């Protein structure tokens, strides 16, 4: 997700919210036909729809991870180390 690719994952991951966010697909591992259908959908998807999924993916991962807050925590930790 961080590399900006649509995801097709198991619904047993902490990222299963991708379905609701329209940022990818979280599918039960037992549903092989759904995996095949999603991959076929991706192959035939037009550019506009693909870009929309990528936008949703970026928004989802930024909300889930709060990258700006993580970056600030790392900067503060490194500043503390340097001052020590």
PyMOL commands that set and color helices and strands:
alter all, ss='L'
color gray80, all
select helices_A, chain A and resi 18-21+32-44+47-65+67-83
alter helices_A, ss='H'
color red, helices_A
select strands_A, chain A and resi 7-10+24-27
alter strands_A, ss='S'
color yellow, strands_A
deselect
rebuild
show_as cartoon
